[in-house]
Amino acid sequence: MPRTRSARPRPRPRGAATPGLEEPWESLREAYLGLRRQWSEVLRQFDLSLSEIGVLDLCAGAPAKVSGVARAVGLTPAGGTDVIDRLERRQLVRRVPHSVDRRVVHVRLTPAGLRLHREARSARRDVLHDVGRAMTEDERRALAVGLEGLLGAMRRRGR
């Protein structure tokens, strides 16, 4: 029988045995997909996709090279160009040639892009705050410790 995705992670009964090696990864996957779904819903009010907010995030601090935008947000080069084109048509970003190297083009947020990014980022952050408030202090602490452990293991493995 095929496995179906549930809308919410299945809680482990209190006092249940320590999870197997695969169980936390499935929980992490479900949590990630759930957050993406909630963020997508919130971003719809700004007429933004997750890829578009990724580009706005990337360019918010400083202009980003067009050539690196797609890679940074996990898109193909053609997909990155499509996202930049959509944002440019909405006048949220503009392409700016490099002052010295004509081969390099940067993506910069416009004032309208900066405003929309701030609003969308705040709405996305509200989702995380709501989820965090729904957790107990012990659950938040355990999550933080677990994620730090995961990041540490990934860094060690990356050596």
N, C-alpha and C positions, 0 to 999 in steps of 0.2 A: 504494500500500500504506500503511495507516495506521501511524502511528508509535506505538510502545509505550513506556511508561515503564520504565526499568530500575531495579532496586533500588539500584544504586550508580552514581555518576557514572562515565562512561567516561574513563579516563585518556588524556591526549594523549601519543603516543609521544615519547620524548626526542628533542630536536633537531627537533621538528615546527615548522612555520612559526608565527609569531605568530597567535594566535587571531583569527578574524573578529570583527566587532562584535557579532554575536548569540551567539557561543559562551560568553563569560563570563556572560551573563545566564541562559543555559540551565543552566550549572554552578551559578550562585547559586540558581536555582529548585530544582534537584535537591538541593542541600545543605540549603536551607531545609526542603523537604518531608521529607528524610531526618531532620533534627533533630526536626521536629514528630512524625514517626512514632516515633522513639526516646523522645521526651519523653512521648508518649501512652502508650506501653508502660510506662514507669516510673511514670507517674501512676496507672495502673490499680491498682497495689498500695495506693494511698491512696484509691481509689474517687473520683478526681477527673478531670474533663475539662480540656482546655486552657482552655476558657472559664472554668471554675470557678477554676483556679489563677490565671488572669488577674485575676479579681475579688479573690482573696485577696492577690495581689501589690499590686494597686492600693490596697487598704485596710490593708495591713500597716504602712505608715508613719504614716498618719493616716486618720481616717474620710473616706470619699468620699461626695459627693452622689449619691443614687440616680439623679438625672437625668443625671449625667455618666458613670456606671459603664458603661452599654452602649456609649456612644460611645468611651470610652477603651479598651475591650477589643474593639472592632470588631463589636458586635452591634446589632441593631435594639432600639428601646426595649422591645418585648415580649420579645425574647430575653434582654435584660439582666434584666428582671423575673423571668423564669423561672429564670435562674441564681441570682439572689439568693434567690428562694423556696426553691430546692433546698438552698442552703447554710444558709438559716435553719432549714429543717426538720431539718437535721443538727446544728443549734446551733453552727455554725461562724461565723456572722455574726448580727448583729441590727440592725434598723432603729432609729435613734435620732432623735427629732424635734429640730430646731434649737431652741436655747434662746430665740431671739427671733422668728424668722420661721417661723410654723407651716406655711407652704407647703413648706419645705425639710426633707428627711429625709436623714440620713446613714446609711451602712452602716459598721459597726464590727466588727472581728474580736472574737470571744469568746476567752477564754483557750484553749479547745479549738481554735479556729480558728488562733490564733497558734502553738500547738504543731504542729498539722498542717501549717501553712504552712512553718514552719522545716524540718520533716522532708522535705516534698515538694521544697522549694527546694534542699535539700542533695542529694537524689537527682537532681534535674535538673542541678545543677552537676556531679555526678559524671559524667554523660553527656558534658558538654563537656570535662571533664578527660581522660576516656578518649579522646575524639576527638583532643584536643590532643596527648596522649602518642603517638598513632598517627602523628602528623605529624612530619616532621623539623623541626629548628630553622629551616632556611631556608624551609620551607613555611609555618610559623607566622608568620615575619617577613614573607614575601610577602603572606600573607593580611591581616595587620595593615596593611601599607602600602596594599594594594589597597582595603581597606574604608575607610581614612582618605581615600583619593582619591575613592572613591564618595561618602562623606558630604560632602566638600568640594564636589564637583561639584553635589550636590543642594542644598547651601546656596547656592551661587552661582546656581543656576538658580531658586531660590525667591525671589530678591531682587525 
